[in-house]
Amino acid sequence: MPSVPDRAQVVIVGGGIVGASIAYHLTRREITDVVVLEQNTLTAGTTWHAAGLVSQLKSTQSLTKLAAYSARLFEELEDETGQATGYRTPGSIQVADNEQRWEEIRRGATMADGVGVECREISIDEAAERFPHMHTDDLVGALYIPRDGQTSPVDTTMALARGAKARGATVIENVAVTQLKTKDGKIARVVTEQGEIEAEIVVLATGMWTRHLAAQIGVNVPLQACEHFYIVTEPIEGM
């Protein structure tokens, strides 16, 4: 395992999919003096139980562009890094049970089409055929997005981390950050169980732990943990 360095241009605290993605994209921009610190192992926090849904139709054009880029990236990462991401594209259907919601979906489809996201209106009958478990009697419209899909959050994180390391980033697992030290109004040093790192830039990608770390330097991050639920079944034909 790499040792904790004395300094780095960028220190990213948190080795989930967000921290790994930041490291990956910094190194793609030739910012390679990057250290990722993870208190456990990569993906051990929220990432490992995320659903991994990849939907491209968002509320704004900028978010739709970002989602479309993400979908392309997940398809390309395996070829680039040799690490499978588990990405698959069964497509998705957005449905409306009232005219107001249907108008919102259609406006979103027009916006998505403008940034290259493939989508098309389909009949209620086709929606029922594509997803026969759905109740369709009260629907007024349906939109099909064929390149929507799902990725494995764990595998995708590993691919992003591998890509970042290939360009020079350092990923250190099993090292907890215990304190942030400031100088002249900014974070200047990161204290770990294995020593301190001087950093020009510090990124907190620590999920629910961000609130605790930020509070040390007088910053209130309005986060709270919440439950989410899964239903685990045997395989269901057509799903």
C-alpha positions in Angstrom: 0.0 0.0 0.0 1.3 3.5 -0.8 2.5 5.5 2.1 1.0 8.9 3.0 3.1 11.6 1.3 4.1 14.9 3.0 2.4 17.0 0.4 0.1 16.9 -2.7 -1.4 19.4 -5.0 -4.9 17.9 -4.4 -6.1 15.7 -1.6 -9.4 14.0 -2.0 -10.9 12.6 1.2 -13.3 9.8 0.4 -12.9 6.7 -1.8 -16.4 6.3 -3.1 -17.6 6.8 -6.6 -17.5 10.6 -6.2 -14.0 10.7 -4.9 -12.8 8.3 -7.6 -14.5 10.3 -10.3 -12.9 13.5 -9.2 -9.5 11.9 -9.2 -10.1 10.4 -12.6 -11.2 13.7 -14.2 -8.4 15.7 -12.6 -5.8 13.3 -14.0 -7.5 13.5 -17.4 -6.9 17.3 -17.2 -3.2 16.5 -16.5 -3.5 17.4 -12.8 -1.7 14.3 -11.6 -0.4 15.2 -8.1 -3.6 13.8 -6.6 -4.0 11.7 -3.5 -7.2 9.9 -2.6 -7.6 8.9 1.1 -10.2 6.3 2.1 -10.7 5.3 5.8 -11.8 1.8 4.8 -11.6 0.3 1.4 -12.9 1.9 -1.9 -16.7 1.9 -2.1 -17.1 0.9 1.6 -19.5 3.8 2.3 -22.7 4.7 0.5 -21.4 3.6 -2.9 -21.5 -0.2 -2.4 -25.3 -0.2 -1.8 -26.3 2.4 -4.4 -28.7 1.3 -7.1 -26.5 2.5 -10.0 -29.4 3.7 -12.2 -28.2 5.8 -15.1 -31.0 8.1 -16.4 -30.2 10.8 -18.8 -33.4 12.9 -18.9 -32.9 15.6 -16.2 -34.6 18.8 -15.1 -32.1 21.2 -16.8 -30.0 21.1 -20.0 -26.7 21.2 -18.1 -27.7 18.2 -15.9 -28.9 16.3 -19.0 -25.6 17.0 -20.7 -23.7 15.7 -17.6 -25.9 12.6 -17.4 -25.4 11.9 -21.1 -21.6 12.2 -20.7 -21.7 9.9 -17.7 -23.6 7.2 -19.8 -20.9 7.5 -22.5 -18.1 7.3 -19.9 -19.5 4.2 -18.3 -19.6 2.5 -21.7 -16.0 3.5 -22.5 -14.3 2.8 -19.1 -13.9 -0.9 -19.5 -12.0 -0.5 -22.8 -9.8 2.2 -21.3 -9.0 0.6 -18.0 -9.6 -3.1 -18.5 -12.0 -3.0 -15.5 -15.5 -4.1 -16.2 -18.2 -1.6 -15.0 -21.2 -3.8 -15.3 -22.9 -1.2 -17.4 -25.9 -2.3 -19.4 -28.6 -0.4 -21.3 -32.0 -2.0 -21.2 -33.6 1.5 -21.6 -36.1 3.2 -19.5 -39.7 4.5 -19.7 -41.1 7.7 -18.2 -44.8 7.8 -17.9 -47.5 10.4 -17.0 -50.9 9.9 -15.5 -52.0 13.5 -16.1 -51.7 16.1 -18.9 -49.5 18.5 -16.8 -46.9 15.8 -16.1 -47.0 14.6 -19.7 -46.3 18.2 -20.9 -43.3 18.3 -18.5 -41.9 15.1 -19.9 -42.4 16.2 -23.5 -40.5 19.5 -22.8 -37.7 17.5 -21.2 -37.6 15.2 -24.3 -37.2 18.3 -26.6 -34.4 19.5 -24.4 -32.7 16.1 -24.4 -33.0 15.7 -28.1 -31.1 19.0 -28.4 -28.1 17.7 -26.6 -28.0 14.3 -28.3 -29.9 12.1 -25.9 -32.0 9.6 -27.9 -35.6 9.4 -26.8 -39.1 9.0 -28.4 -42.7 9.0 -27.5 -44.3 5.6 -27.5 -47.9 4.4 -27.3 -49.4 3.2 -24.1 -49.7 -0.2 -25.7 -45.9 -0.3 -26.5 -45.1 0.8 -22.9 -47.2 -2.1 -21.6 -45.5 -4.4 -24.0 -42.0 -3.3 -22.9 -42.9 -3.5 -19.2 -45.9 -5.8 -18.8 -45.9 -5.5 -15.0 -46.9 -1.9 -15.2 -50.5 -0.8 -14.7 -51.3 1.4 -17.7 -55.1 2.1 -17.5 -54.7 5.6 -16.2 -51.6 6.7 -18.3 -51.8 9.6 -20.8 -48.3 9.3 -22.3 -45.0 7.5 -22.3 -41.5 8.3 -23.3 -38.8 5.7 -24.1 -35.1 6.4 -23.5 -33.3 3.5 -25.1 -29.8 4.2 -23.8 -30.7 4.6 -20.2 -29.4 1.8 -18.0 -27.7 0.6 -14.9 -24.1 0.3 -13.8 -22.4 -1.4 -11.0 -21.3 1.4 -8.6 -18.5 -0.7 -7.1 -17.1 -1.9 -10.4 -17.4 1.6 -11.9 -15.6 3.1 -8.9 -12.8 0.6 -9.4 -12.5 1.5 -13.0 -12.4 5.2 -12.3 -9.7 4.6 -9.6 -7.7 2.4 -12.0 -7.8 5.1 -14.7 -6.7 7.8 -12.2 -3.8 5.7 -10.9 -2.7 5.0 -14.5 -2.3 8.7 -15.0 -0.3 9.3 -11.8 -2.8 9.6 -8.9 -2.2 7.8 -5.6 -5.0 6.0 -3.9 -4.5 5.0 -0.2 -7.0 2.8 1.6 -7.4 2.1 5.3 -6.2 5.6 6.4 -8.7 7.8 8.2 -8.6 11.6 8.2 -8.9 12.8 11.7 -8.5 16.6 11.4 -8.4 19.5 8.9 -6.0 22.4 9.6 -6.5 25.8 8.1 -4.3 28.7 7.2 -5.3 32.1 5.9 -8.9 31.0 5.6 -8.4 27.8 3.7 -7.6 24.2 4.4 -3.8 23.8 4.3 -3.1 20.4 5.9 -4.9 17.1 6.3 -4.2 15.1 9.4 -4.4 11.3 9.1 -3.6 8.4 11.4 -0.4 8.0 9.4 0.8 11.6 9.3 -0.1 15.0 7.9 -0.3 16.1 4.2 0.2 19.6 3.1 -2.2 20.4 0.2 -3.1 23.2 -2.1 -6.6 21.9 -2.6 -8.7 19.6 -0.4 -11.9 18.0 -1.6 -14.3 16.4 0.9 -16.1 13.5 -0.9 -17.0 11.8 2.3 -20.8 11.5 2.1 -22.4 11.5 5.5 -19.0 12.0 7.2 -18.6 15.4 5.5 -20.7 17.1 8.1 -18.4 16.0 10.9 -15.2 17.0 9.1 -16.5 20.3 7.9 -17.7 21.2 11.4 -14.1 21.1 12.6 -13.3 24.2 10.5 -16.6 26.0 11.3 -18.5 25.0 8.1 -22.1 23.7 8.5 -22.9 21.2 5.8 -26.7 20.5 6.0 -26.7 16.7 5.7 -28.6 14.0 7.4 -28.6 10.2 7.0 -31.8 8.6 5.7 -33.0 5.1 5.1 -33.7 3.7 1.7 -35.3 0.4 0.9 -34.9 -2.6 -1.5 -37.0 -5.5 -2.4 -35.0 -8.6 -3.1 -36.8 -11.2 -5.2 -36.1 -14.3 -7.2 -35.8 -13.6 -11.0 -39.1 -12.3 -12.4 -39.8 -13.0 -16.1 -39.9 -9.8 -18.1 -38.0 -7.7 -15.6 
